[in-house]
Amino acid sequence: EYDALQHHYRNILTRGERELPPIPTKQNGKRGRVAKSDAHNLWERLKEHQSAVLLFARDSNVPFTNNRAERDLRMSKVKQKVSGCFRKAEFAQAYCRIS
């Protein structure tokens, strides 16, 4: 079943690649690399991290989204923003123990 899902995912990526806008050529006199479109960058990310994207389908312990991890970190980030920073690592550890 997982192999079928993986095959379907690859087919979607292949079809998506055909629909990507062309990467513009580098213009004379311009420095640096040519910027790719947001769609192209997303497609590359989904292709490169294919195993991570489909991990929730293989392992039932892996959540579909990372919302839980973000919620777990939210209060410590709020504390850090309010106070500016944790002065020492031990203060950050103490905050984690009491929160």
C-alpha positions as YAML, in Angstrom:
chain: A
units: angstrom
residues:
- id: 1
  name: GLU
  ca: [0.00, 0.00, 0.00]
- id: 2
  name: TYR
  ca: [2.84, 2.41, 0.87]
- id: 3
  name: ASP
  ca: [4.61, 1.54, -2.38]
- id: 4
  name: ALA
  ca: [1.47, 2.45, -4.33]
- id: 5
  name: LEU
  ca: [1.24, 5.78, -2.50]
- id: 6
  name: GLN
  ca: [4.91, 6.47, -3.19]
- id: 7
  name: HIS
  ca: [4.42, 5.64, -6.88]
- id: 8
  name: HIS
  ca: [1.39, 7.96, -7.05]
- id: 9
  name: TYR
  ca: [3.40, 10.74, -5.34]
- id: 10
  name: ARG
  ca: [6.20, 10.37, -7.91]
- id: 11
  name: ASN
  ca: [3.66, 10.53, -10.75]
- id: 12
  name: ILE
  ca: [2.26, 13.76, -9.33]
- id: 13
  name: LEU
  ca: [5.78, 15.23, -9.14]
- id: 14
  name: THR
  ca: [6.47, 14.19, -12.74]
- id: 15
  name: ARG
  ca: [3.25, 15.81, -13.98]
- id: 16
  name: GLY
  ca: [4.02, 18.90, -11.90]
- id: 17
  name: GLU
  ca: [7.49, 19.18, -13.43]
- id: 18
  name: ARG
  ca: [5.95, 19.45, -16.90]
- id: 19
  name: GLU
  ca: [3.77, 22.35, -15.76]
- id: 20
  name: LEU
  ca: [6.56, 24.37, -14.14]
- id: 21
  name: PRO
  ca: [7.31, 27.75, -15.68]
- id: 22
  name: PRO
  ca: [10.64, 27.81, -17.53]
- id: 23
  name: ILE
  ca: [13.67, 29.06, -15.62]
- id: 24
  name: PRO
  ca: [14.70, 32.38, -17.17]
- id: 25
  name: THR
  ca: [18.13, 32.60, -18.74]
- id: 26
  name: LYS
  ca: [20.83, 34.74, -17.19]
- id: 27
  name: GLN
  ca: [20.90, 38.24, -18.64]
- id: 28
  name: ASN
  ca: [24.17, 39.85, -19.65]
- id: 29
  name: GLY
  ca: [25.55, 42.27, -17.10]
- id: 30
  name: LYS
  ca: [23.64, 40.70, -14.20]
- id: 31
  name: ARG
  ca: [25.51, 39.08, -11.34]
- id: 32
  name: GLY
  ca: [24.46, 36.14, -9.22]
- id: 33
  name: ARG
  ca: [22.22, 33.22, -9.98]
- id: 34
  name: VAL
  ca: [18.89, 33.47, -11.74]
- id: 35
  name: ALA
  ca: [15.93, 33.36, -9.35]
- id: 36
  name: LYS
  ca: [13.52, 30.45, -9.78]
- id: 37
  name: SER
  ca: [9.79, 30.79, -9.31]
- id: 38
  name: ASP
  ca: [8.09, 29.91, -6.02]
- id: 39
  name: ALA
  ca: [6.43, 26.97, -7.78]
- id: 40
  name: HIS
  ca: [9.79, 25.63, -8.93]
- id: 41
  name: ASN
  ca: [11.32, 25.98, -5.46]
- id: 42
  name: LEU
  ca: [8.35, 24.17, -3.89]
- id: 43
  name: TRP
  ca: [8.55, 21.37, -6.46]
- id: 44
  name: GLU
  ca: [12.27, 20.92, -5.77]
- id: 45
  name: ARG
  ca: [11.65, 20.80, -2.01]
- id: 46
  name: LEU
  ca: [8.86, 18.24, -2.36]
- id: 47
  name: LYS
  ca: [11.04, 16.09, -4.61]
- id: 48
  name: GLU
  ca: [14.12, 16.34, -2.39]
- id: 49
  name: HIS
  ca: [12.25, 15.59, 0.85]
- id: 50
  name: GLN
  ca: [9.93, 12.93, -0.54]
- id: 51
  name: SER
  ca: [10.61, 10.41, 2.25]
- id: 52
  name: ALA
  ca: [9.90, 13.02, 4.95]
- id: 53
  name: VAL
  ca: [6.68, 14.14, 3.23]
- id: 54
  name: LEU
  ca: [5.36, 10.56, 3.12]
- id: 55
  name: LEU
  ca: [6.69, 9.49, 6.53]
- id: 56
  name: PHE
  ca: [3.27, 9.89, 8.21]
- id: 57
  name: ALA
  ca: [1.87, 7.24, 5.83]
- id: 58
  name: ARG
  ca: [4.56, 4.70, 6.76]
- id: 59
  name: ASP
  ca: [4.72, 5.34, 10.51]
- id: 60
  name: SER
  ca: [1.46, 5.91, 12.38]
- id: 61
  name: ASN
  ca: [3.33, 7.60, 15.27]
- id: 62
  name: VAL
  ca: [4.33, 10.50, 13.02]
- id: 63
  name: PRO
  ca: [1.71, 13.27, 12.91]
- id: 64
  name: PHE
  ca: [0.46, 14.57, 9.57]
- id: 65
  name: THR
  ca: [1.55, 18.14, 10.44]
- id: 66
  name: ASN
  ca: [4.16, 19.72, 12.70]
- id: 67
  name: ASN
  ca: [1.60, 21.87, 14.56]
- id: 68
  name: ARG
  ca: [2.21, 20.00, 17.82]
- id: 69
  name: ALA
  ca: [5.93, 20.81, 17.77]
- id: 70
  name: GLU
  ca: [5.24, 24.45, 16.98]
- id: 71
  name: ARG
  ca: [2.70, 24.72, 19.81]
- id: 72
  name: ASP
  ca: [5.14, 23.12, 22.25]
- id: 73
  name: LEU
  ca: [7.75, 25.78, 21.47]
- id: 74
  name: ARG
  ca: [5.39, 28.77, 21.37]
- id: 75
  name: MET
  ca: [5.53, 29.85, 25.04]
- id: 76
  name: SER
  ca: [9.32, 29.68, 25.27]
- id: 77
  name: LYS
  ca: [9.60, 31.84, 22.14]
- id: 78
  name: VAL
  ca: [7.13, 34.35, 23.62]
- id: 79
  name: LYS
  ca: [9.21, 34.49, 26.81]
- id: 80
  name: GLN
  ca: [12.39, 34.95, 24.78]
- id: 81
  name: LYS
  ca: [10.83, 37.78, 22.74]
- id: 82
  name: VAL
  ca: [9.50, 39.58, 25.82]
- id: 83
  name: SER
  ca: [12.73, 39.41, 27.80]
- id: 84
  name: GLY
  ca: [15.02, 39.75, 24.79]
- id: 85
  name: CYS
  ca: [16.88, 36.52, 25.45]
- id: 86
  name: PHE
  ca: [17.83, 34.00, 28.08]
- id: 87
  name: ARG
  ca: [21.06, 35.28, 29.67]
- id: 88
  name: LYS
  ca: [22.47, 31.83, 30.34]
- id: 89
  name: ALA
  ca: [21.67, 28.31, 29.19]
- id: 90
  name: GLU
  ca: [20.87, 27.35, 32.79]
- id: 91
  name: PHE
  ca: [18.16, 30.05, 32.93]
- id: 92
  name: ALA
  ca: [16.59, 28.65, 29.77]
- id: 93
  name: GLN
  ca: [16.66, 25.16, 31.29]
- id: 94
  name: ALA
  ca: [15.06, 26.45, 34.50]
- id: 95
  name: TYR
  ca: [12.31, 28.13, 32.47]
- id: 96
  name: CYS
  ca: [11.67, 24.85, 30.63]
- id: 97
  name: ARG
  ca: [11.37, 22.98, 33.93]
- id: 98
  name: ILE
  ca: [8.72, 25.31, 35.34]
- id: 99
  name: SER
  ca: [6.72, 25.88, 32.17]
...
